[in-house]
Amino acid sequence: MPAAAVQQDAEPLLRIRSLARTYGSGEAAVHALRAVDLDVAQGEFIVLLGPSGSGKSTLLNILGGLDGPTSGEVSFRGQRLDGASDTELTRYRREHVGFVFQFYNLIPSLTVAENVALVTDIATDPMPVDEALALVALTPRRNHFPSQLSGGEQQRVAIARAIAKRPQLLLCDEPTGALDYATGKLVLEVIARINTELGTTALVITHNAAIAGMADRVVRLADGRIASVEVPPRRLSPAELSW
Ligand SMILES: Nc1ncnc2c1ncn2[C@@H]1O[C@H](COP(=O)(O)OP(=O)(O)OP(=O)(O)O)[C@@H](O)[C@H]1O
């Protein structure tokens, strides 16, 4: 997306202040996030890097309403998520967040189209299943079962499922972690296109620093803190990346 399309001056989509998450207590306490401050603009594409255990998944889970912080604030379009009830968080996830994980979590006994329809059936303003499948270039496979698809195709079904409800926020945790080089690039192209064409704000966790080149901003976590925030000189398409 051209930088102009990222609404830096508007209210951020996500506002994170002094966010901390501790697992356990006493001597066994693990401080997964310590004091994270970050604003995420509407339409931004953020790549989240950092060593194993630095807190990336913990942060993504809190932003997606799957977990709550121990302290600090996180707001989505001005609405506080910290302190929200389970019912409120369920509604938030259902209406606003699409998740893509390393493993695709498709239902094996349902076709591609039926897997996507699981989400569109309960969403308030979904796109038609076939529109979602066209966005990930899987229309010809709509009646196939997951076992008949390659890993990259299964991940594209998972992406179609995530975006079919038109979420404002797409959260991806190692989306190419189980894929080979060429397939990983195809999946990244799909995520980049959704960000550009639908304006969906995207946060992508990766261990692959080369992927950072496709971001509007690159956030590095280390030991539960933001170690750096960089703006790449030019946003690259996945085809221009190499690793
Ligand atoms: N449910 C949990 N209970 C206890 N500790 C946890 C839990 N989940 C995560 N942690 C710990 O919190 C820290 C941050 O974990 P997190 O999964 O957020 O890191 P990460 O940067 O995503 O790592 P990776 O790249 O390996 O996925 C780690 O030390 C981890 O062991």
Ligand as a Chemical Component Dictionary entry (heavy atoms), coordinates in Angstrom:
data_LIG
# 
_chem_comp.id                   LIG 
_chem_comp.type                 NON-POLYMER 
_chem_comp.pdbx_formal_charge   0 
_chem_comp.three_letter_code    LIG 
# 
loop_
_chem_comp_atom.comp_id 
_chem_comp_atom.atom_id 
_chem_comp_atom.alt_atom_id 
_chem_comp_atom.type_symbol 
_chem_comp_atom.charge 
_chem_comp_atom.model_Cartn_x 
_chem_comp_atom.model_Cartn_y 
_chem_comp_atom.model_Cartn_z 
_chem_comp_atom.pdbx_ordinal 
LIG N1  N1  N 0 1.007 -20.038 28.719 1  
LIG C1  C1  C 0 2.245 -19.748 29.114 2  
LIG N2  N2  N 0 2.673 -20.074 30.355 3  
LIG C2  C2  C 0 3.907 -19.763 30.774 4  
LIG N3  N3  N 0 4.828 -19.120 30.019 5  
LIG C3  C3  C 0 4.473 -18.789 28.781 6  
LIG C4  C4  C 0 3.171 -19.078 28.252 7  
LIG N4  N4  N 0 3.112 -18.626 26.983 8  
LIG C5  C5  C 0 4.318 -18.078 26.726 9  
LIG N5  N5  N 0 5.141 -18.168 27.807 10 
LIG C6  C6  C 0 6.507 -17.645 27.908 11 
LIG O1  O1  O 0 6.488 -16.264 27.609 12 
LIG C7  C7  C 0 7.633 -15.906 26.863 13 
LIG C8  C8  C 0 7.195 -15.268 25.549 14 
LIG O2  O2  O 0 6.548 -16.273 24.754 15 
LIG P1  P1  P 0 6.011 -15.970 23.292 16 
LIG O3  O3  O 0 5.373 -17.230 22.807 17 
LIG O4  O4  O 0 5.189 -14.734 23.315 18 
LIG O5  O5  O 0 7.376 -15.680 22.494 19 
LIG P2  P2  P 0 7.638 -15.615 20.948 20 
LIG O6  O6  O 0 8.509 -14.422 20.706 21 
LIG O7  O7  O 0 6.355 -15.675 20.197 22 
LIG O8  O8  O 0 8.464 -16.955 20.721 23 
LIG P3  P3  P 0 8.558 -17.932 19.450 24 
LIG O9  O9  O 0 9.246 -17.141 18.386 25 
LIG O10 O10 O 0 9.411 -19.059 19.960 26 
LIG O11 O11 O 0 7.160 -18.349 19.097 27 
LIG C9  C9  C 0 8.449 -17.165 26.683 28 
LIG O12 O12 O 0 9.441 -17.200 27.686 29 
LIG C10 C10 C 0 7.429 -18.266 26.889 30 
LIG O13 O13 O 0 8.042 -19.435 27.409 31 
# 
loop_
_chem_comp_bond.comp_id 
_chem_comp_bond.atom_id_1 
_chem_comp_bond.atom_id_2 
_chem_comp_bond.value_order 
_chem_comp_bond.pdbx_ordinal 
LIG N1  C1  SING 1  
LIG C1  N2  SING 2  
LIG C1  C4  DOUB 3  
LIG N2  C2  DOUB 4  
LIG C2  N3  SING 5  
LIG N3  C3  DOUB 6  
LIG C3  C4  SING 7  
LIG C3  N5  SING 8  
LIG C4  N4  SING 9  
LIG N4  C5  DOUB 10 
LIG C5  N5  SING 11 
LIG N5  C6  SING 12 
LIG C6  O1  SING 13 
LIG C6  C10 SING 14 
LIG O1  C7  SING 15 
LIG C7  C8  SING 16 
LIG C7  C9  SING 17 
LIG C8  O2  SING 18 
LIG O2  P1  SING 19 
LIG P1  O3  DOUB 20 
LIG P1  O4  SING 21 
LIG P1  O5  SING 22 
LIG O5  P2  SING 23 
LIG P2  O6  DOUB 24 
LIG P2  O7  SING 25 
LIG P2  O8  SING 26 
LIG O8  P3  SING 27 
LIG P3  O9  DOUB 28 
LIG P3  O10 SING 29 
LIG P3  O11 SING 30 
LIG C9  O12 SING 31 
LIG C9  C10 SING 32 
LIG C10 O13 SING 33 
# 
